[in-house]
Amino acid sequence: MPTYKTISSLFPIDLWKPFTVREKGATSKEGFNLNVSRYISTTQAEEKIDLKEVHQQLGDIEKAITKARDKHNEFLKELGLPLLP
């Protein structure tokens, strides 16, 4: 007796893509377009962004900008030039 395997046992779940079951003859109505990307999504999953980490990085950048502006304003003050806001 032959052994049958399910699709899920053959392929890891992360390889699964959304697909559509086509009716018999549907491809001939559409000009035999067998381009896989027409029927199966081939887009890659977007990278997840850690918002807390990004927020921390932006805060650090803001502090560095403020520190650099303050130092620059010290030089401008010594030269008698208008300070940066």
N, CA and C atoms as a LAMMPS dump frame, in Angstrom:
ITEM: TIMESTEP
0
ITEM: NUMBER OF ATOMS
255
ITEM: BOX BOUNDS ff ff ff
-5.0000000000000000e+02 5.0000000000000000e+02
-5.0000000000000000e+02 5.0000000000000000e+02
-5.0000000000000000e+02 5.0000000000000000e+02
ITEM: ATOMS id mol type element x y z
1 1 1 N 0.855 -1.18 0
2 1 2 C 0 0 0
3 1 3 C 0.9 1.242 0
4 2 1 N 0.667 2.223 -0.894
5 2 2 C 1.529 3.411 -0.961
6 2 3 C 1.36 4.3 0.268
7 3 1 N 2.45 5.002 0.596
8 3 2 C 2.431 5.929 1.717
9 3 3 C 2.242 7.332 1.177
10 4 1 N 1.311 8.087 1.747
11 4 2 C 1.051 9.458 1.32
12 4 3 C 1.515 10.419 2.396
13 5 1 N 2.133 11.5 1.967
14 5 2 C 2.576 12.527 2.908
15 5 3 C 1.8 13.801 2.646
16 6 1 N 1.53 14.527 3.687
17 6 2 C 0.854 15.808 3.516
18 6 3 C 1.876 16.871 3.124
19 7 1 N 1.405 17.966 2.545
20 7 2 C 2.286 19.056 2.154
21 7 3 C 3.014 19.612 3.365
22 8 1 N 2.321 19.723 4.489
23 8 2 C 2.944 20.294 5.684
24 8 3 C 4.09 19.425 6.199
25 9 1 N 4.067 18.129 5.937
26 9 2 C 5.171 17.285 6.391
27 9 3 C 6.361 17.37 5.444
28 10 1 N 6.123 17.799 4.206
29 10 2 C 7.204 17.902 3.225
30 10 3 C 7.925 19.24 3.286
31 11 1 N 7.202 20.297 3.626
32 11 2 C 7.774 21.632 3.61
33 11 3 C 7.598 22.296 4.969
34 12 1 N 8.655 22.962 5.464
35 12 2 C 8.49 23.721 6.714
36 12 3 C 7.448 24.823 6.536
37 13 1 N 6.786 25.174 7.6
38 13 2 C 5.691 26.148 7.534
39 13 3 C 6.147 27.511 7.043
40 14 1 N 7.441 27.886 7.282
41 14 2 C 7.89 29.208 6.853
42 14 3 C 8.06 29.296 5.344
43 15 1 N 7.985 28.162 4.638
44 15 2 C 8.076 28.198 3.178
45 15 3 C 6.712 28.351 2.521
46 16 1 N 5.661 28.225 3.301
47 16 2 C 4.325 28.315 2.74
48 16 3 C 4.039 29.723 2.269
49 17 1 N 3.403 29.852 1.143
50 17 2 C 2.989 31.136 0.595
51 17 3 C 1.488 31.055 0.293
52 18 1 N 0.805 32.183 0.309
53 18 2 C -0.608 32.15 -0.072
54 18 3 C -0.759 31.696 -1.523
55 19 1 N -1.767 30.905 -1.799
56 19 2 C -1.988 30.458 -3.159
57 19 3 C -3.48 30.375 -3.431
58 20 1 N -3.809 30.273 -4.711
59 20 2 C -5.196 30.171 -5.124
60 20 3 C -5.365 28.918 -5.968
61 21 1 N -6.372 28.125 -5.668
62 21 2 C -6.681 26.961 -6.488
63 21 3 C -7.431 27.463 -7.713
64 22 1 N -6.92 27.127 -8.891
65 22 2 C -7.501 27.612 -10.148
66 22 3 C -8.473 26.577 -10.712
67 23 1 N -9.5 27.062 -11.373
68 23 2 C -10.443 26.167 -12.042
69 23 3 C -9.787 25.6 -13.289
70 24 1 N -10.247 24.413 -13.678
71 24 2 C -9.719 23.803 -14.885
72 24 3 C -10.043 24.71 -16.069
73 25 1 N -9.053 25.035 -16.845
74 25 2 C -9.243 25.893 -18.002
75 25 3 C -9.039 27.375 -17.724
76 26 1 N -8.834 27.747 -16.481
77 26 2 C -8.664 29.167 -16.153
78 26 3 C -7.399 29.735 -16.786
79 27 1 N -6.343 28.939 -16.856
80 27 2 C -5.103 29.447 -17.443
81 27 3 C -5.247 29.65 -18.944
82 28 1 N -6.041 28.821 -19.604
83 28 2 C -6.22 29.002 -21.047
84 28 3 C -7.03 30.269 -21.335
85 29 1 N -7.964 30.612 -20.448
86 29 2 C -8.744 31.842 -20.606
87 29 3 C -7.863 33.075 -20.428
88 30 1 N -6.796 32.929 -19.655
89 30 2 C -5.898 34.049 -19.371
90 30 3 C -4.645 34.006 -20.228
91 31 1 N -4.705 33.282 -21.328
92 31 2 C -3.593 33.26 -22.267
93 31 3 C -2.446 32.364 -21.841
94 32 1 N -2.724 31.343 -21.072
95 32 2 C -1.723 30.384 -20.615
96 32 3 C -0.556 31.062 -19.889
97 33 1 N -0.841 32.082 -19.124
98 33 2 C 0.192 32.757 -18.352
99 33 3 C 0.507 31.887 -17.138
100 34 1 N 1.651 31.219 -17.18
101 34 2 C 2.039 30.323 -16.09
102 34 3 C 3.095 30.954 -15.194
103 35 1 N 3.175 32.271 -15.213
104 35 2 C 4.112 32.98 -14.361
105 35 3 C 3.729 32.707 -12.908
106 36 1 N 4.632 32.109 -12.168
107 36 2 C 4.345 31.704 -10.799
108 36 3 C 3.922 32.891 -9.945
109 37 1 N 4.574 34.044 -10.139
110 37 2 C 4.259 35.202 -9.303
111 37 3 C 2.84 35.711 -9.535
112 38 1 N 2.213 35.31 -10.628
113 38 2 C 0.821 35.704 -10.856
114 38 3 C -0.124 34.967 -9.914
115 39 1 N 0.253 33.763 -9.533
116 39 2 C -0.623 32.927 -8.729
117 39 3 C -0.133 32.724 -7.296
118 40 1 N 1.164 32.895 -7.071
119 40 2 C 1.741 32.678 -5.748
120 40 3 C 2.526 33.917 -5.358
121 41 1 N 2.323 34.403 -4.156
122 41 2 C 3.057 35.573 -3.68
123 41 3 C 4.523 35.208 -3.501
124 42 1 N 5.403 35.967 -4.154
125 42 2 C 6.842 35.711 -4.054
126 42 3 C 7.547 36.802 -3.259
127 43 1 N 6.791 37.676 -2.638
128 43 2 C 7.401 38.759 -1.869
129 43 3 C 7.997 38.218 -0.58
130 44 1 N 9.09 38.833 -0.168
131 44 2 C 9.751 38.443 1.074
132 44 3 C 9.067 39.145 2.248
133 45 1 N 9.068 38.482 3.37
134 45 2 C 8.504 39.093 4.576
135 45 3 C 9.369 40.283 4.977
136 46 1 N 8.726 41.342 5.413
137 46 2 C 9.463 42.529 5.823
138 46 3 C 10.183 42.284 7.14
139 47 1 N 11.34 42.923 7.272
140 47 2 C 12.111 42.796 8.503
141 47 3 C 11.358 43.507 9.631
142 48 1 N 11.304 42.858 10.778
143 48 2 C 10.621 43.464 11.923
144 48 3 C 11.528 44.515 12.542
145 49 1 N 10.942 45.627 12.915
146 49 2 C 11.685 46.747 13.478
147 49 3 C 11.358 46.853 14.962
148 50 1 N 12.398 46.906 15.767
149 50 2 C 12.231 47.068 17.207
150 50 3 C 12.065 48.564 17.484
151 51 1 N 10.832 48.996 17.701
152 51 2 C 10.542 50.416 17.873
153 51 3 C 11.194 50.999 19.109
154 52 1 N 11.318 50.222 20.175
155 52 2 C 11.976 50.726 21.383
156 52 3 C 13.446 51.023 21.102
157 53 1 N 14.087 50.143 20.344
158 53 2 C 15.499 50.349 20.006
159 53 3 C 15.668 51.567 19.106
160 54 1 N 14.802 51.712 18.121
161 54 2 C 14.87 52.86 17.215
162 54 3 C 14.631 54.154 17.992
163 55 1 N 13.678 54.13 18.909
164 55 2 C 13.398 55.306 19.731
165 55 3 C 14.624 55.686 20.568
166 56 1 N 15.285 54.682 21.133
167 56 2 C 16.499 54.919 21.923
168 56 3 C 17.594 55.523 21.042
169 57 1 N 17.766 54.989 19.841
170 57 2 C 18.786 55.507 18.917
171 57 3 C 18.495 56.962 18.546
172 58 1 N 17.234 57.268 18.284
173 58 2 C 16.875 58.651 17.943
174 58 3 C 17.133 59.591 19.113
175 59 1 N 16.854 59.135 20.334
176 59 2 C 17.137 59.939 21.525
177 59 3 C 18.633 60.195 21.669
178 60 1 N 19.441 59.165 21.414
179 60 2 C 20.898 59.323 21.484
180 60 3 C 21.405 60.306 20.429
181 61 1 N 20.84 60.226 19.236
182 61 2 C 21.229 61.147 18.161
183 61 3 C 20.859 62.579 18.531
184 62 1 N 19.665 62.745 19.091
185 62 2 C 19.216 64.081 19.507
186 62 3 C 20.155 64.666 20.562
187 63 1 N 20.594 63.835 21.513
188 63 2 C 21.526 64.302 22.542
189 63 3 C 22.864 64.709 21.926
190 64 1 N 23.341 63.922 20.949
191 64 2 C 24.61 64.239 20.287
192 64 3 C 24.511 65.556 19.512
193 65 1 N 23.364 65.778 18.863
194 65 2 C 23.153 67.027 18.114
195 65 3 C 23.161 68.212 19.074
196 66 1 N 22.462 68.08 20.189
197 66 2 C 22.405 69.164 21.178
198 66 3 C 23.792 69.474 21.729
199 67 1 N 24.56 68.43 22.029
200 67 2 C 25.912 68.609 22.556
201 67 3 C 26.801 69.326 21.534
202 68 1 N 26.726 68.914 20.266
203 68 2 C 27.538 69.532 19.212
204 68 3 C 27.124 70.991 18.985
205 69 1 N 25.808 71.279 19.017
206 69 2 C 25.322 72.65 18.82
207 69 3 C 25.79 73.552 19.967
208 70 1 N 25.729 73.026 21.187
209 70 2 C 26.18 73.82 22.338
210 70 3 C 27.667 74.156 22.222
211 71 1 N 28.466 73.178 21.816
212 71 2 C 29.903 73.423 21.659
213 71 3 C 30.149 74.434 20.537
214 72 1 N 29.414 74.295 19.449
215 72 2 C 29.542 75.219 18.322
216 72 3 C 29.151 76.641 18.745
217 73 1 N 28.099 76.74 19.555
218 73 2 C 27.657 78.051 20.038
219 73 3 C 28.702 78.708 20.941
220 74 1 N 29.463 77.885 21.68
221 74 2 C 30.549 78.445 22.494
222 74 3 C 31.575 79.145 21.601
223 75 1 N 31.925 78.486 20.506
224 75 2 C 32.883 79.088 19.57
225 75 3 C 32.314 80.365 18.95
226 76 1 N 31.032 80.312 18.573
227 76 2 C 30.4 81.486 17.973
228 76 3 C 30.378 82.657 18.977
229 77 1 N 30.112 82.34 20.239
230 77 2 C 30.056 83.375 21.278
231 77 3 C 31.43 84.043 21.439
232 78 1 N 32.521 83.217 21.422
233 78 2 C 33.863 83.761 21.528
234 78 3 C 34.194 84.679 20.348
235 79 1 N 33.651 84.372 19.182
236 79 2 C 33.904 85.166 17.988
237 79 3 C 32.968 86.353 17.866
238 80 1 N 31.969 86.43 18.759
239 80 2 C 31.027 87.537 18.717
240 80 3 C 29.999 87.4 17.608
241 81 1 N 29.744 86.173 17.172
242 81 2 C 28.759 85.914 16.112
243 81 3 C 27.45 85.459 16.722
244 82 1 N 26.346 85.592 15.969
245 82 2 C 25.055 85.138 16.491
246 82 3 C 25.047 83.606 16.705
247 83 1 N 24.387 83.205 17.779
248 83 2 C 24.339 81.78 18.131
249 83 3 C 23.283 81.04 17.315
250 84 1 N 23.486 79.735 17.173
251 84 2 C 22.495 78.896 16.508
252 84 3 C 21.334 78.637 17.468
253 85 1 N 20.128 78.524 16.948
254 85 2 C 18.961 78.262 17.83
255 85 3 C 18.982 76.846 18.387
